[in-house]
């Protein structure tokens, strides 16, 4: 027993190599509480904050490069739309701007640049958007609008000039038409005065009587059957030659009213044909409307009975082929009577 105790006393324990402090630290670490979750989160956030600070420092360095341009720096001109990209592997948002080279606004053109470069371009007078697009608030809007208004004024002046030239040409044509009309009317009037207009008058009536032809009806447009208007008229005649089968009359005046337009009868002639099958009168009238336009009117009247001496008024229907040249077909009914 004595030997066993001595042997145990001589055994060297590993703990004997530690000092008291080391032993205490070892015991404390062995029995210490595990790390708190809040502490882990704080460390994680600190690392993220450090990364964000580094990114911001890089962006600030790039921005300072762009801001280093002054008003005298030249920005490269481009013949075509280009895309300016960053040398960094980090993608940068792009913006379209209208680049106006300093001192040479005529060569303004659209380019696309990274967002950090936009302030430098705006400082030189460029603006966000395409060159033919809407202006930004940094653009000289007053100058742009003045230029636009000037172009509009030039176009209006050009249109007015063309319209004036067309009006002058139309007026010239109208004057030529009037001149021809006057010549035509003059020739007709000369024929009327000489009697040639009425044809052969070798057996002219010894007694002249006056007659009145009056009618009402409908005028239908030559160009659209759906367009119609009321028509009325009164025509004055004098007999020239009277025979059993054919009689001739001179038209001395009258008027035909279609809607609001009045056709004044200047002169004309009429011819009757009386057979066992028909009793009609054809009138050719030269008229002037309210606008001063000359129109030829052709009326065919189909009588209910032979004319005779017209002691009593005789009724008639206006034939469907009757018309005012270039404007209206005429239809209706009326009567012819002896005035004196």
C-alpha positions as CSV (number, residue, x, y, z in Angstrom):
1,X,0.0,0.0,0.0
2,X,2.8,2.3,0.9
3,X,4.4,1.5,-2.5
4,X,1.2,2.3,-4.4
5,X,0.8,5.7,-2.8
6,X,4.4,6.5,-3.6
7,X,3.9,5.6,-7.2
8,X,0.8,7.7,-7.5
9,X,2.6,10.6,-5.8
10,X,5.3,10.4,-8.4
11,X,2.8,10.5,-11.5
12,X,3.0,13.8,-13.4
13,X,-0.5,15.1,-14.5
14,X,-0.7,17.2,-17.8
15,X,-2.7,19.9,-15.9
16,X,0.4,20.5,-13.9
17,X,2.0,22.2,-17.0
18,X,-0.7,25.1,-17.0
19,X,-0.6,28.0,-14.8
20,X,-3.6,29.1,-12.8
21,X,-4.8,31.7,-15.3
22,X,-4.6,29.3,-18.2
23,X,-6.6,26.8,-16.3
24,X,-9.2,29.3,-15.5
25,X,-9.5,30.4,-19.2
26,X,-9.9,26.9,-20.3
27,X,-12.6,26.2,-17.8
28,X,-14.5,29.5,-18.7
29,X,-14.4,28.7,-22.4
30,X,-15.6,25.2,-21.8
31,X,-18.6,26.4,-19.9
32,X,-19.3,29.7,-21.8
33,X,-22.7,30.4,-23.5
34,X,-22.9,30.0,-27.3
35,X,-22.7,33.3,-29.4
36,X,-25.9,35.4,-29.6
37,X,-27.8,35.5,-32.9
38,X,-28.0,39.3,-32.7
39,X,-24.3,39.6,-32.6
40,X,-24.1,37.5,-35.9
41,X,-26.6,39.7,-37.6
42,X,-24.6,42.8,-36.5
43,X,-21.4,41.4,-38.0
44,X,-23.2,40.5,-41.3
45,X,-24.6,44.1,-41.6
46,X,-21.2,45.6,-40.9
47,X,-19.7,43.6,-43.8
48,X,-22.5,44.6,-46.1
49,X,-22.1,48.3,-45.1
50,X,-18.4,48.0,-45.9
51,X,-19.1,46.6,-49.4
52,X,-21.7,49.4,-50.1
53,X,-19.2,52.0,-49.0
54,X,-16.7,50.6,-51.5
55,X,-19.2,50.7,-54.3
56,X,-20.2,54.3,-53.6
57,X,-16.5,55.3,-53.5
58,X,-16.1,53.8,-57.1
59,X,-19.2,55.5,-58.4
60,X,-18.1,58.8,-56.9
61,X,-14.7,58.4,-58.5
62,X,-16.4,57.9,-61.9
63,X,-18.7,60.8,-61.4
64,X,-15.8,63.1,-60.6
65,X,-14.2,62.2,-63.9
66,X,-17.4,63.2,-65.8
67,X,-17.8,66.4,-63.7
68,X,-14.2,67.4,-64.5
69,X,-15.3,68.6,-67.9
70,X,-15.6,72.3,-68.2
71,X,-17.4,74.4,-70.9
72,X,-14.3,74.4,-73.1
73,X,-13.9,70.7,-73.2
74,X,-14.8,69.0,-76.5
75,X,-17.2,66.2,-76.5
76,X,-16.6,63.8,-79.4
77,X,-19.1,64.2,-82.3
78,X,-20.7,61.1,-83.8
79,X,-22.0,60.6,-87.3
80,X,-24.4,57.9,-86.1
81,X,-26.2,56.9,-82.9
82,X,-23.7,55.3,-80.6
83,X,-23.9,53.6,-77.2
84,X,-21.4,54.7,-74.6
85,X,-20.7,51.8,-72.2
86,X,-18.7,51.7,-69.0
87,X,-15.5,49.7,-68.9
88,X,-16.6,48.3,-65.6
89,X,-18.3,44.9,-65.7
90,X,-21.2,46.4,-63.7
91,X,-24.1,47.3,-66.1
92,X,-25.1,51.0,-66.2
93,X,-28.5,52.4,-67.2
94,X,-28.5,54.1,-70.6
95,X,-30.3,57.3,-71.6
96,X,-31.0,58.8,-75.0
97,X,-30.0,62.5,-75.3
98,X,-29.8,65.0,-78.1
99,X,-26.1,66.0,-78.4
100,X,-25.6,69.6,-79.7
101,X,-21.9,70.2,-80.5
102,X,-20.8,73.5,-79.0
103,X,-20.7,76.2,-81.6
104,X,-22.2,73.9,-84.2
105,X,-25.9,73.3,-83.4
106,X,-26.7,72.4,-87.0
107,X,-25.0,69.1,-86.4
108,X,-27.1,68.1,-83.5
109,X,-27.7,64.3,-83.4
110,X,-29.1,61.7,-81.1
111,X,-26.8,59.5,-78.9
112,X,-27.2,57.1,-76.1
113,X,-25.0,57.4,-73.0
114,X,-24.7,55.9,-69.5
115,X,-26.6,57.7,-66.8
116,X,-23.5,59.1,-65.0
117,X,-22.5,60.9,-68.2
118,X,-25.8,62.7,-68.6
119,X,-25.1,65.7,-66.3
120,X,-21.9,66.6,-68.3
121,X,-23.9,66.6,-71.5
122,X,-26.7,68.7,-70.0
123,X,-24.1,71.2,-68.8
124,X,-23.1,71.7,-72.5
125,X,-26.7,72.4,-73.6
126,X,-27.7,68.9,-74.6
127,X,-31.1,67.7,-73.6
128,X,-32.7,64.4,-72.7
129,X,-34.6,62.7,-75.5
130,X,-34.1,62.3,-79.2
131,X,-33.2,65.4,-81.3
132,X,-36.7,65.3,-83.0
133,X,-38.4,64.4,-79.7
134,X,-39.9,66.5,-76.9
135,X,-37.7,69.1,-75.2
136,X,-36.5,68.8,-71.6
137,X,-36.7,71.6,-69.1
138,X,-33.0,72.4,-69.7
139,X,-33.5,73.2,-73.4
140,X,-33.8,76.7,-74.7
141,X,-37.5,76.3,-75.3
142,X,-38.1,79.9,-76.4
143,X,-35.4,79.6,-79.1
144,X,-36.9,76.3,-80.3
145,X,-40.4,77.6,-80.4
146,X,-39.3,80.8,-82.2
147,X,-37.6,78.7,-84.9
148,X,-40.6,76.5,-85.2
149,X,-43.0,79.4,-85.6
150,X,-40.7,80.9,-88.2
151,X,-40.9,77.7,-90.2
152,X,-44.7,77.6,-89.9
153,X,-44.9,81.2,-91.0
154,X,-42.7,80.4,-94.0
155,X,-45.0,77.5,-94.9
156,X,-48.1,79.6,-94.5
157,X,-46.6,82.3,-96.7
158,X,-45.8,79.8,-99.3
159,X,-49.3,78.4,-99.3
160,X,-50.8,81.9,-99.5
161,X,-48.6,82.6,-102.4
162,X,-49.6,79.4,-104.2
163,X,-53.3,80.2,-103.5
164,X,-52.9,83.7,-104.9
165,X,-51.3,82.3,-108.0
166,X,-54.2,79.9,-108.5
167,X,-56.7,82.6,-107.9
168,X,-55.0,84.8,-110.5
169,X,-55.1,82.0,-113.0
170,X,-58.8,81.3,-112.3
171,X,-59.6,85.0,-112.6
172,X,-57.7,85.1,-115.9
173,X,-59.7,82.1,-117.2
174,X,-62.9,83.7,-116.0
175,X,-62.1,86.9,-117.8
176,X,-61.4,85.0,-120.9
177,X,-64.7,83.1,-120.5
178,X,-66.6,86.4,-120.0
179,X,-64.9,87.8,-123.1
180,X,-66.0,84.8,-125.2
181,X,-69.5,85.0,-123.7
182,X,-69.7,88.6,-124.5
183,X,-68.6,87.9,-128.1
184,X,-71.1,85.1,-128.4
185,X,-74.0,87.2,-127.0
186,X,-73.0,90.1,-129.1
187,X,-73.1,88.0,-132.2
188,X,-76.5,86.6,-131.2
189,X,-77.8,90.1,-130.4
190,X,-76.7,91.2,-133.9
191,X,-78.6,88.3,-135.4
192,X,-81.6,89.1,-133.3
193,X,-81.6,92.7,-134.5
194,X,-81.2,91.7,-138.1
195,X,-83.9,89.0,-137.8
196,X,-81.5,86.3,-138.9
197,X,-81.8,84.7,-135.5
198,X,-85.5,83.8,-136.2
199,X,-85.0,82.2,-139.5
200,X,-87.0,82.9,-142.7
201,X,-89.5,85.7,-142.1
202,X,-90.6,86.3,-145.7
203,X,-94.3,86.1,-144.8
204,X,-94.3,88.0,-141.5
205,X,-97.6,88.6,-139.8
206,X,-99.2,92.0,-140.4
207,X,-100.6,92.1,-136.9
208,X,-98.5,91.5,-133.8
209,X,-100.0,90.0,-130.7
210,X,-98.5,89.4,-127.3
211,X,-98.7,86.1,-125.4
212,X,-97.9,84.9,-121.9
213,X,-96.6,81.4,-121.0
214,X,-96.6,80.6,-117.2
215,X,-95.8,77.4,-115.4
216,X,-94.9,75.7,-112.1
217,X,-93.1,72.4,-111.5
218,X,-90.0,70.7,-110.3
219,X,-86.3,71.2,-111.2
220,X,-84.1,68.1,-110.8
221,X,-80.3,68.3,-110.8
222,X,-78.6,67.0,-113.9
223,X,-76.0,65.3,-111.7
224,X,-78.1,63.9,-108.8
225,X,-81.7,62.8,-109.1
226,X,-82.1,63.1,-105.4
227,X,-81.5,66.9,-105.6
228,X,-84.7,68.8,-106.5
229,X,-86.2,72.2,-106.2
230,X,-89.4,74.1,-107.0
231,X,-89.5,75.9,-110.3
232,X,-91.8,78.5,-111.7
233,X,-91.6,80.8,-114.7
234,X,-93.3,83.4,-116.9
235,X,-92.3,84.1,-120.5
236,X,-93.5,86.8,-122.8
237,X,-93.8,86.3,-126.6
238,X,-94.8,88.0,-129.8
239,X,-96.0,86.3,-133.0
240,X,-93.8,86.7,-136.1
241,X,-95.1,84.2,-138.6
242,X,-98.4,82.3,-138.4
243,X,-99.3,79.4,-140.7
244,X,-101.5,76.4,-140.5
245,X,-98.8,73.9,-139.5
246,X,-95.9,76.0,-138.2
247,X,-95.8,79.4,-136.4
248,X,-92.8,81.4,-135.1
249,X,-92.6,83.7,-132.1
250,X,-90.1,86.1,-130.7
251,X,-89.4,85.9,-126.9
252,X,-89.3,89.5,-125.5
253,X,-88.5,88.7,-121.8
254,X,-89.5,86.8,-118.7
255,X,-87.9,84.9,-115.8
256,X,-87.5,81.4,-114.5
257,X,-87.1,80.9,-110.7
258,X,-85.4,77.7,-109.4
259,X,-85.1,77.8,-105.6
260,X,-83.3,81.0,-104.8
261,X,-81.8,81.5,-108.2
262,X,-83.5,83.7,-110.8
263,X,-82.8,83.3,-114.5
264,X,-83.6,86.5,-116.4
265,X,-84.7,85.9,-120.0
266,X,-82.7,88.3,-122.3
267,X,-84.0,87.1,-125.6
268,X,-85.2,83.9,-127.3
269,X,-87.4,82.4,-129.9
270,X,-90.3,79.8,-130.1
271,X,-91.7,77.6,-132.8
272,X,-95.0,75.7,-132.8
273,X,-95.8,72.5,-134.7
274,X,-99.4,71.5,-135.1
275,X,-100.4,68.1,-136.7
276,X,-103.1,65.5,-136.2
277,X,-100.7,63.7,-133.8
278,X,-99.1,66.5,-131.8
279,X,-99.5,70.1,-130.8
280,X,-96.3,71.5,-129.2
281,X,-94.1,74.5,-128.8
282,X,-90.2,74.5,-128.5
283,X,-88.7,77.6,-126.8
284,X,-85.0,78.5,-126.9
285,X,-84.2,81.1,-124.2
286,X,-80.9,83.0,-123.5
287,X,-80.8,83.8,-119.8
288,X,-78.5,85.3,-117.1
289,X,-78.6,84.1,-113.5
290,X,-78.0,86.1,-110.3
291,X,-74.2,85.4,-110.6
292,X,-74.1,86.8,-114.1
293,X,-73.7,83.4,-115.8
294,X,-75.2,82.9,-119.2
295,X,-77.5,79.9,-119.6
296,X,-79.4,78.4,-122.5
297,X,-82.9,77.1,-121.6
298,X,-84.8,74.7,-123.8
299,X,-88.5,74.1,-123.0
300,X,-90.8,71.8,-124.9
301,X,-94.5,72.3,-124.2
302,X,-97.1,69.7,-125.1
303,X,-100.5,71.3,-125.5
304,X,-103.8,69.7,-124.7
305,X,-105.4,71.0,-128.0
306,X,-104.5,73.0,-131.1
307,X,-103.5,76.6,-130.4
308,X,-106.0,78.2,-132.7
309,X,-106.5,81.9,-132.0
310,X,-105.9,81.4,-128.3
311,X,-109.2,83.1,-127.5
312,X,-109.1,81.0,-124.3
313,X,-105.9,79.9,-122.3
314,X,-104.6,76.5,-123.4
315,X,-103.0,74.1,-120.9
316,X,-99.8,72.2,-121.5
317,X,-97.3,69.8,-119.8
318,X,-93.6,70.4,-119.8
319,X,-91.7,67.6,-121.7
320,X,-89.2,65.6,-119.7
321,X,-86.3,66.7,-122.0
322,X,-86.7,70.3,-121.0
323,X,-83.7,71.7,-119.1
324,X,-81.5,74.6,-118.1
325,X,-78.2,73.8,-119.7
326,X,-75.6,72.3,-117.4
327,X,-77.8,72.5,-114.3
328,X,-81.4,71.3,-114.2
329,X,-84.0,69.1,-115.8
330,X,-87.5,70.8,-115.8
331,X,-90.9,69.3,-115.4
332,X,-94.4,70.7,-114.6
333,X,-97.4,72.2,-116.2
334,X,-98.9,75.6,-117.1
335,X,-100.9,77.5,-119.7
336,X,-100.5,79.8,-122.6
337,X,-102.8,82.8,-123.1
338,X,-103.3,85.9,-125.2
339,X,-102.2,89.1,-123.5
340,X,-103.4,91.6,-126.1
